[in-house]
Amino acid sequence: MKRNIIVICGPTAVGKTKYAIEIAEALGGEIVSADSMQLYQFMDIGSAKPTQEEQARCPHHLVDLIDPRTPFSVSMYQTLAKQAIEEIFDKGLVPVISGGTGLYVNSLLYEMDFSAPPGNEQRRQELYYLAEKKGPELIHHMLTEIDADAASRIHPNNLKKTIRALEAAENGKKIPDFKKSFVKTKDYEAVLIGLTRERQELYDRINQRVDQLLEAGLAAEVQHLLDMGLTENHISMKGIGYKEFISYFSGNCTFEETVRLIKQNTRHLAKRQLTWFKRYNDIKWFNISQYRDDENCIEVIIHWLKKL
């Protein structure tokens, strides 16, 4: 039997969950999430997690799995996702990967080295102390001096990644550029499907989704997470919807401004996701706006897949 995985990717709010479920049902598959927020517990609304009804239609892996207070990395995702993929293959079924987190998708398509640079806890604490006193820009400038290529890829405000790159550079190593070409994994073959819509339709869907999340209780969900002891420093709380409401609860902006920022930041995310996935030369794109409706587009995709 062919060891093929099907990857459904695209921008947020394009409709990946619905398409993945329909495709998995039609081809006898199970879904492995490639969404960096949906894997967290207690974060159901802001992550637009598949509903219980949707998960009942088709088994989902890597959804509602990790405590948001627990540190999580791409390397950990790769390990868990590949375990799930093998479990699905062992059942004689088709793994259907669904999500919009580019690094997660990359980790399943390519051989990626996640080995950390040699650690020196004292040096690391010195760098964090220096950043606290002088600002993260100084650390970024230090990185530029010894590894300009890495510095050009890392935003000055991304202190954790800047320090990791600086640690590597100081030890004569370089962190990998995840955006460059990689050797494809030999674990399986991947069929890539990209979903998109006309820009205005996608933006309208984004605005509508944010309104729905607010009605479903997003603000209360964020407050509950804060009550659990989570803060803006937790990686899980840096997702769109969560970070904006943290700012709102801190009194830094009005409710109206919070909603505006969530919609704006989600649109920006969608553009970044499209840019990321358009790098894949072997992806088959489907512009849903060009079809009669979702069902028509899904039918065309399934027909195309069955001919492969």
C-alpha positions in Angstrom: 0.0 0.0 0.0 1.2 3.5 -0.8 2.5 5.5 2.1 0.9 8.8 1.1 -0.1 11.6 3.4 -2.5 14.3 2.2 -1.7 17.8 3.4 -4.5 20.4 3.5 -3.1 23.8 4.1 -3.9 27.5 3.5 -4.7 30.7 5.3 -6.8 31.0 8.5 -10.6 31.0 8.0 -10.4 29.6 4.4 -12.2 26.4 5.5 -9.5 23.8 6.1 -11.3 21.9 8.9 -14.4 21.3 6.7 -12.4 20.2 3.7 -10.1 17.9 5.7 -13.0 16.1 7.3 -14.8 15.6 4.0 -11.7 14.4 2.3 -10.8 12.1 5.2 -14.3 10.6 5.2 -14.2 10.0 1.4 -10.7 8.4 1.4 -10.8 6.5 4.7 -8.5 8.7 6.7 -7.8 10.3 10.0 -6.8 13.9 10.6 -3.5 15.1 12.1 -3.7 18.8 13.1 -0.9 21.1 12.0 -2.3 24.1 14.0 0.0 25.5 16.7 -3.0 26.7 18.8 -5.5 23.9 18.5 -3.2 21.4 20.3 -3.7 23.3 23.6 -6.3 22.4 26.1 -8.7 25.0 27.5 -8.2 27.1 24.3 -11.2 26.0 22.3 -12.7 29.3 21.1 -9.8 31.4 20.2 -8.1 28.6 18.3 -11.3 27.8 16.3 -10.8 24.2 17.4 -12.9 21.5 15.6 -16.2 21.0 17.5 -17.0 17.8 19.3 -19.4 17.0 16.4 -16.7 17.5 13.9 -14.2 15.4 15.8 -16.8 12.7 16.2 -17.2 12.5 12.4 -13.5 11.7 11.9 -10.7 11.0 14.5 -8.4 14.0 15.1 -4.9 13.7 16.4 -2.9 16.5 18.1 -6.0 18.5 19.1 -6.7 19.4 22.8 -3.6 17.6 23.8 -1.1 19.9 25.6 -1.5 22.0 28.8 -1.0 25.6 27.7 1.3 26.1 30.7 3.7 23.5 29.3 6.5 24.7 26.9 6.0 23.2 23.4 8.3 23.3 20.3 8.3 22.4 16.7 10.5 19.5 17.5 8.0 18.1 19.9 5.3 18.6 17.4 7.2 16.7 14.7 7.7 13.8 17.1 4.1 13.5 18.1 2.7 14.1 14.6 5.0 11.5 13.0 3.9 9.0 15.7 0.2 9.7 14.8 0.9 9.3 11.1 2.5 5.9 11.7 -0.5 4.9 13.9 -2.8 5.8 11.0 -0.7 3.9 8.5 -0.7 0.9 10.8 -4.5 0.9 10.6 -4.4 0.9 6.8 -5.8 4.4 6.7 -4.7 7.7 5.1 -3.2 10.4 7.2 -4.8 13.8 6.4 -2.7 16.7 7.7 -4.8 19.9 8.2 -3.5 23.2 9.4 -2.0 26.6 8.7 1.2 26.6 10.8 3.9 26.6 8.2 6.7 25.3 10.5 4.6 22.4 11.6 3.8 21.5 8.0 7.5 21.9 7.1 8.5 19.5 9.9 6.5 16.8 8.3 7.6 17.4 4.7 11.4 17.8 5.2 14.3 16.4 7.1 14.8 19.1 9.6 17.5 19.3 12.2 16.1 20.6 15.6 19.3 20.0 17.5 19.9 22.8 20.0 23.2 24.7 20.2 25.5 23.9 23.1 23.8 25.4 26.2 25.5 27.7 28.7 23.0 28.7 31.2 25.1 31.4 32.8 25.7 33.0 29.4 22.0 32.7 28.5 21.0 34.5 31.7 23.6 37.2 31.1 22.1 37.8 27.7 18.5 38.0 29.1 19.7 40.3 31.8 21.4 42.5 29.2 18.3 42.6 27.1 16.2 43.6 30.2 18.6 46.5 31.0 19.5 47.7 27.5 16.7 46.3 25.3 16.4 43.4 22.9 17.8 45.5 20.0 21.2 45.3 21.6 21.2 41.5 21.6 20.0 41.6 17.9 22.9 43.9 17.1 25.3 41.5 18.8 24.0 38.7 16.6 24.3 40.9 13.4 28.0 41.4 14.2 28.8 37.6 14.1 25.9 36.1 12.0 24.3 38.7 9.8 22.4 36.1 7.8 20.6 34.7 10.9 20.0 38.3 12.2 18.3 39.2 8.9 15.8 36.4 9.4 14.9 37.1 13.0 12.8 40.0 14.2 14.7 42.1 16.8 11.8 41.7 19.2 12.0 37.9 19.1 14.4 37.7 22.0 14.3 34.0 22.6 15.2 33.1 19.0 17.8 35.9 18.8 19.6 34.5 21.9 19.4 30.9 20.6 21.0 32.1 17.3 23.6 34.1 19.3 24.5 31.1 21.4 24.9 29.0 18.3 27.1 31.7 16.6 29.3 32.1 19.7 29.9 28.3 19.5 30.8 28.4 15.8 27.5 27.0 14.7 24.5 28.4 12.8 20.8 27.8 13.3 19.1 26.4 10.2 17.0 28.6 8.0 13.7 26.8 8.0 12.5 28.9 5.0 15.1 27.4 2.6 14.8 24.2 0.7 15.1 21.0 2.6 15.7 17.4 1.7 12.2 15.8 1.5 11.5 13.2 4.1 11.7 9.5 3.0 9.1 8.4 5.6 6.3 8.8 3.1 5.1 10.7 0.0 3.1 13.9 0.5 0.3 15.2 -1.6 -0.1 19.0 -1.0 -3.4 20.8 -1.4 -3.6 24.5 -1.0 -6.9 26.2 -0.3 -7.5 29.9 -1.0 -10.3 32.3 -1.8 -10.5 35.7 -3.4 -9.0 38.2 -1.0 -12.2 40.1 -0.1 -14.2 36.9 0.5 -11.4 35.6 2.7 -11.3 38.9 4.7 -15.1 38.9 5.1 -14.8 35.3 6.4 -12.1 36.4 8.9 -14.2 39.3 10.2 -17.3 37.0 10.5 -15.2 34.4 12.3 -13.9 36.9 14.8 -17.5 38.1 15.5 -18.5 34.5 16.0 -15.6 33.8 18.4 -16.6 36.9 20.4 -20.2 35.7 20.6 -19.0 32.2 21.7 -17.2 33.8 24.7 -13.6 34.4 23.6 -13.1 37.2 26.3 -14.3 34.8 29.0 -12.0 32.1 27.8 -9.0 34.4 27.9 -10.0 35.5 31.4 -10.2 31.9 32.5 -6.7 31.2 31.2 -5.4 34.2 33.1 -7.1 33.0 36.2 -5.2 29.7 35.7 -2.0 31.6 36.0 -1.1 32.0 32.4 0.5 35.3 31.3 1.6 37.0 28.1 5.0 35.3 28.6 3.6 31.8 27.9 4.0 30.8 24.2 0.4 29.6 24.2 -0.9 33.0 25.0 0.8 34.7 22.1 -1.8 33.5 19.6 -4.1 36.0 17.9 -7.2 36.7 20.1 -5.4 35.8 23.3 -2.6 38.4 23.2 -5.0 41.2 22.3 -7.4 40.4 25.1 -4.5 40.3 27.6 -3.8 43.9 26.6 -7.5 44.7 27.0 -7.7 43.2 30.5 -4.6 45.1 31.4 -6.4 48.3 30.5 -4.2 49.2 27.6 -7.0 49.5 25.0 -10.8 49.6 24.6 -12.9 46.6 23.7 -13.6 48.1 20.3 -9.9 48.6 19.6 -9.3 45.0 20.8 -11.7 43.6 18.2 -10.2 45.8 15.5 -6.7 44.5 16.3 -7.8 40.9 16.3 -9.4 41.3 12.9 -6.4 43.2 11.5 -3.8 40.8 12.9 -5.8 37.8 11.6 -5.7 39.3 8.1 -2.0 39.9 8.4 -1.6 36.2 9.5 -3.5 35.0 6.5 -1.2 37.0 4.2 1.9 35.5 5.8 0.4 32.0 5.6 -0.3 32.4 1.9 3.3 33.6 1.3 4.7 30.6 3.2 2.7 28.0 1.4 3.2 29.5 -2.1 6.9 28.5 -1.6 6.0 24.8 -2.1 6.5 24.1 -5.8 4.5 20.9 -5.8 1.4 22.2 -4.1 -2.0 21.9 -6.0 -4.0 25.1 -5.4 -7.8 25.3 -5.3 -9.4 28.8 -5.3 -12.7 28.0 -3.6 -14.2 31.2 -4.9 -14.1 29.9 -8.4 -16.4 27.0 -7.6 -20.2 26.9 -7.2 -19.9 26.2 -3.5 -17.8 24.3 -1.0 -19.4 21.0 -1.8 -18.6 21.4 -5.5 -14.9 22.2 -4.7 -14.6 19.3 -2.3 -16.0 17.0 -5.0 -13.4 18.2 -7.5 -10.6 17.7 -5.0 -11.7 14.2 -4.0 -12.0 13.3 -7.7 -8.5 14.6 -8.3 -7.1 12.7 -5.4 -8.6 9.4 -6.4 -7.0 9.7 -9.8 -3.5 10.0 -8.3 
